[in-house]
């Protein structure tokens, strides 16, 4: 049995030097069955999940395209909890 964590991050743009993280979500799973002779079949059991929304830092640039992709607004992401609390 293998324990894995899959993580998804949403940001305020694609430039890692100027854009910030506004959401971190993921699932922790147990993976069974990836052994010789199983034809690649396996079982995945989700044991935990998380989804945190995060207010960008004041210096983070917020691209309009990122707001579209994330289906959110500046007002909404500025209402998220401070990064230090998350």
C-alpha positions as CSV (number, residue, x, y, z in Angstrom):
1,X,0.0,0.0,0.0
2,X,1.3,3.4,-1.0
3,X,0.1,6.7,0.5
4,X,0.0,9.6,-2.0
5,X,-1.0,13.3,-1.9
6,X,-2.3,15.0,-5.0
7,X,-2.1,18.8,-4.9
8,X,-3.8,21.5,-7.1
9,X,-2.8,25.1,-6.9
10,X,-4.6,28.1,-8.3
11,X,-2.8,31.4,-8.8
12,X,-3.2,35.0,-9.8
13,X,-1.3,34.4,-13.0
14,X,1.4,32.3,-14.7
15,X,4.5,34.3,-13.7
16,X,5.9,32.7,-10.5
17,X,7.9,35.8,-9.7
18,X,5.0,38.2,-9.6
19,X,1.8,36.2,-9.2
20,X,0.6,34.5,-6.0
21,X,-1.3,31.5,-4.8
22,X,-5.0,31.9,-4.1
23,X,-6.1,28.3,-3.5
24,X,-4.4,25.1,-2.5
25,X,-6.5,21.9,-2.6
26,X,-5.7,18.2,-2.6
27,X,-6.5,14.6,-1.7
28,X,-4.6,12.1,0.3
29,X,-5.1,8.6,-0.9
30,X,-4.0,5.0,-0.3
31,X,-3.0,3.2,-3.5
32,X,-3.2,-0.6,-3.7
33,X,-2.6,-3.1,-6.4
34,X,0.2,-1.6,-8.5
35,X,2.2,-4.8,-8.5
36,X,3.4,-7.2,-11.1
37,X,0.6,-9.3,-12.7
38,X,-2.2,-6.9,-12.0
39,X,-2.4,-5.4,-15.6
40,X,-2.0,-1.9,-14.1
41,X,-5.3,-2.3,-12.1
42,X,-5.3,-0.7,-8.7
43,X,-7.6,0.6,-6.0
44,X,-7.5,4.2,-4.8
45,X,-9.1,5.0,-1.4
46,X,-9.4,8.7,-0.6
47,X,-8.5,9.1,3.1
48,X,-8.6,12.9,3.4
49,X,-9.0,16.0,1.3
50,X,-8.4,19.7,1.8
51,X,-9.3,23.0,0.1
52,X,-7.8,26.3,1.3
53,X,-8.5,29.7,-0.2
54,X,-5.8,32.3,0.4
55,X,-5.7,36.1,0.1
56,X,-2.9,37.1,-2.2
57,X,0.1,39.1,-0.7
58,X,-0.1,42.8,-1.3
59,X,2.8,42.7,-3.8
60,X,1.2,39.9,-5.9
61,X,0.0,40.9,-9.3
62,X,-3.5,39.8,-10.2
63,X,-4.0,39.1,-13.9
64,X,-7.5,39.6,-15.4
65,X,-7.2,36.3,-17.3
66,X,-6.5,34.5,-14.0
67,X,-9.7,35.9,-12.5
68,X,-11.6,34.6,-15.5
69,X,-10.0,31.2,-15.3
70,X,-10.7,30.9,-11.6
71,X,-14.2,32.4,-12.0
72,X,-13.6,34.9,-9.2
73,X,-13.3,38.6,-8.6
74,X,-10.7,40.8,-6.9
75,X,-13.2,41.5,-4.1
76,X,-13.7,37.8,-3.5
77,X,-10.1,36.9,-3.4
78,X,-9.3,39.8,-1.1
79,X,-11.9,38.5,1.3
80,X,-10.0,35.2,1.6
81,X,-8.0,34.5,4.9
82,X,-4.5,35.9,5.2
83,X,-1.7,33.6,3.9
84,X,-0.1,33.4,7.4
85,X,-3.4,32.0,8.9
86,X,-3.9,29.4,6.1
